[in-house]
Amino acid sequence: MSKSTTRAAADIADEALELLESTREQLDMLASLLRAIYRATPAVIATLGNNSRSGALDAQHLAGLGEQSAVEWSEHLEQQTEQLKGQLDAAGGEA
């Protein structure tokens, strides 16, 4: 590979790593939002009549599932990012 091709490949790899890292940050923010909804739900449920409680309980359950999923994806992306950085470093690129 020519020097300019190698540099272009390294730039693409760096941009891909930045995308992974920013996606992970967005997932962390989503998890925080869902955690806040989950924690606020009991106070909301206390103010509702029996007919509305089921929906609020469903929302709380879904917020909990969403938070768990966002955290798991964030952790997965973090692991993948670290692996890719290691592979890029081993190949002589910059991370």
Secondary structure, 3 states (H helix, E strand, C coil): CCHHHHHHHHHHHHHHHHHHHHHHHHHHHHHHHHHHHHHHHHHHHHHCCHHHHHHHHHHHHHHHHHHHHHHHHHHHHHHHHHHHHHHHHHCCCCC
